[in-house]
């Protein structure tokens, strides 16, 4: 059988790939990768950095390419067949990972290099790779007794399956729910764009009337504008109870197994718990540091949040005689209060944010900062007709990356937004291999009468994911294991979060915020209102974000084996951050994909941690000019291009000239005066 995945390729050959190609491709690539690893472990030459550490980092390249294609499709364009195959493939990959880290001859060679290497002769990047490889082996079982190695393999295989199962359940829950309305009176308050999108969705499902779903472009406008409180409640409870229905896709047992196995794994490896294991390789270093960080921010944010909640409750009572504000009222009354305080309506903004114009403007912002240009190339193969592909060039006109953009929700695509990679950047044998990166989002679709018009939140999300993409596209490392976003997870959000800042700046908005019908640049008055509202209810938003970080630590910074009631355990974790009344039918943990499916376990605090960095870094841009090429050059040279080649704090200090300060974040969020 001809198999495009087993032929040499640079660009992913999406249109030639059939699901049946993946299994034989994985089998062949695993066989080849094992042979590469065995050759390194069995090399009769004395171990050196090049023949052992560097060789291992380059090994398994074809396997990595196939894996990236397969698992990205499993997130963005999946089906039951792919999901079933993922359950079969994931344990094989976990076993292969164990085969490497538990390979005693291989570890002895790495250990010998670690002990004997002349550090003075190694570059900073080589020293970092050596240190990370050695720690990776030590942290993942190389020193265990044989019986413990066997158990570690069992745990890793089971975890690989359970995390997939968790994500599959959340996707199924999200996509099976629909709110089907047939009475136009039930649409009261909804803007025309939301009505038209719901009408189109109903037609696509052969329904009369209007259909709303839990996908963000459908769910969020409904929660923000629907005047029907009972329907808002219905939608909110459906969203907040995913994986919590006591049926075959209930996630409680799955998440408890994941948490328990992570705890057992950490203990097996000599750590107090999973958080101690994870945080050893983060900027924060320890759970105590994370807890102190979260508590300190909560102390500053909670007074502001309570003041904001009181203001919102008083507003709802005065406006509609609402006796008690519930969670499903928050977005609705927040939007109404924002309109009253700032004369700012999200629907008033959307005509200025046509997706295609925002995209081109975003590319221009990257051009102004880093000298990049983006050229759409329809000849580049994609996995869906909606995906756009671009070739990326630097200021000298050299092709440096391929960029894919996938922007709208559809069946088989998980919710949220993320950046991913189809090919890493690295240097080998004089060749600088350039990266292929993708951002995947779920933005408002075009309708029969309008193009895709983004909410302001969608605009900032797009810039956020593009920041991750820039981290990948501007990578300039030697070794793939240290390239691009291969950095500590509490540092990886700096490039993404800093890019959101340009969305609030008049100089940047004038580039891309133009009315889709008239071409008029967004009025200065409207920009002023956006900026004035930028920290509206920021105390509540901060407390909400901190609550997620605390829930994450509750599952991973203690022994979860005695948890008998997931809901009760979650409520205890939320105790200090609870602003709204709890509803017994809801549970956050059962759909908390970031920590139970993705890579943010014991790391959700990273978003707030990186906000400190991004606010401090952007203050530097504000001081010198938001398009100052000197500052942008420093950011590229010391942050974006360096990946994980050095300690992140060293890189930050080299960019900023000092360590980050908390004050710019508190000032930006408006929390200094509120917490004083």
C-alpha positions, 0 to 999 in steps of 0.5 A: 500500500502506498502511504504518503506518511512514509514518503519523504515530505516537507509540507504535511500531505493532508489531502493524500492521507487517509485514516488507514495510513496512520497505523502502518505509518506509526508502526514503521516510524516507531521501528525506525526510531527504536533503531536510532535509539538502539544505535545511540545506546549501543555505540561502541565509541565513548559517549560524547555530547554529539554522539549521545545527547545531540544524537538523541534529540534529533532521533525519531524525527519522522515519528514526531512529524507523523504524530503531530499530523495525527494528534492535530487532526484528532483535535481539529478534524476528528471522527470516531475512527480517528478517536479509536485509533488514538486510543490504540496509538497513544499507549504505543507512544507512551511505551516508546517514551518509557523505552527511551527513559528506562533504557539503562545503557542509554542513560549511562551514556548520558550520565557519563556525558553529564559527569565528564563534559567540559562545560567550558567547551559547550555553548549555553544551548548545549549545556541546557540540552545536556542538563534537560536530557539528564534531568528528563531521564532522572525524573522519569524513572531511569534510576528506578528498580526493575519492578518500579519501572514495570509499574511506571510503564503501566501508569504511563500507558493508562494515563495516555488512554485516560486523557484522550477519553476525558477529551473525547467526553468533553467534545461529545458533551459539547457537540451533542447539546443544542438549544432549539427554539421555534418562537421568535419571542425567545430571541428577545435581546439577541443581536441580528448576527446571533439570530442569523447564525442560529438560523443558519445552524438550524437549516444545516441540521434540517430544523425549523427555527433557531439552534444554539450550541455550546460552541463559544461563538453561539454560546457567548452571545446568547449568554450576553444578550438573551433577555430570557433568564430561564433560557440563559440558565438552561444554557449555563447549566448545560455548559457547566455540567459537561461530563457530570451527568452520571452517564457513560460519558461522565468524567468523574471517574476518569479524572479521579483515575488521572489524578490518582495515577499522577500522584502514584507516579510522582511518589514512585519517582520520589516526589511528594506529589504531582505538583512537586514533580511538575514544578521542579521544571518551571520558573515557579520551582515549587508548589509553595511559590505557586500558592503564595503567588495565587494568594498574594494576587487574590488578596489584591483582587478579592476586594475589587471583585467584591466591590464589582459584584456589589455594583453589578448586583445593585445594577441588576436590582435597579434595572430589573428588580433582580433579587439575587444575581446568579452565574447565568446573569453575570455576562448579561448584566455585565454587558448592560452595565458596560454599555451604560458606563462606557457607551460601549456595545460589543455589537457596535464594535463587530463591524470594525473587526472583519476576520480577514481585515484583522488577519491582514492587520495582525500580519502588518503588526508583526511586520512593523515589529519584526519585519515579517510578511505573510503571503497566502499560498493556495497550493499548500495542502490543508486538512479542510477547505476552510484552513488558510495557509501562508508562507512567511518571509523575514525582512530580507525576503527569506522564507522562514516558516509556513503558517496555517490558520483554522478559524471556525467551529465545526463538527469534529473540532474541539472547542477553544483556541490553540497553537500547534506545530507540524514541523519544528525548527532546528539546525542539522548538517548545515541546514536550518529547517524552518517551522510549520505552525498552525493556530486553531480557533472557534470564531464567529462564522460568516452568515448569508449577509455578512462576513465573519465579524469578530467580537473584541474578545475574539480579536484578542484571542486571535492575537494571543494565539498568533503570539504563540505562533510567532514564538514558533515561527521566529525560532532560531535554535540548533536542537529541536528539543529546545526550539520555539515553544519548548520552554517552561510552561509558566514562560510560554504564555509571555509571547502570546499574552503580550501580543494582546496588548496591541489590540488596545492601542490606537496606533495598532487599531488604525491598521486593521479596525475598519468598518467592513462596509465603508472602510472607515477606520474605527473612530477615536471615540470608540477606541477611547471607550475600548481602552476605558473599559479594558479593565472593566470588572477585572477584579472578578475576572482575576478571581475567576482565573485564580480559582482555576489555578487553585482548583488545579493545585487542589487536584495535584498538590496533595494526595487525591486518593481519598477524594470520594466526591468530586463536586464537594472537593471542588467546592472546598477548593473554590471556597476562598474565591466563590463569588456566585451561588453554587449550583449542585448540578454543575462541576468545573473539574469534569470539563477542565480539559487544560489540566486533565487532557492538555499539558497544564496540570499543576500549571494553570497558574502560568496564565497569571504568572505570565501576565506579570511578565507580559505587563512588565514587558509591554510597559517597556514597549509603551515607554519606547513606542509600541512599534519601536524596532529596537525593543522589538528586536530585543524581544525577538533576539532574547525571547522569541528566537531563543526558545528553551536554550537558556533559563527563562529568567536570564532571557527576560533580564537580558531583554528587559534589563532587570527582573519583572515587577508586579506593579505594571500588571496591578496598574493595568488591571486597575487593582492598585487603587481598588486594593489600596 
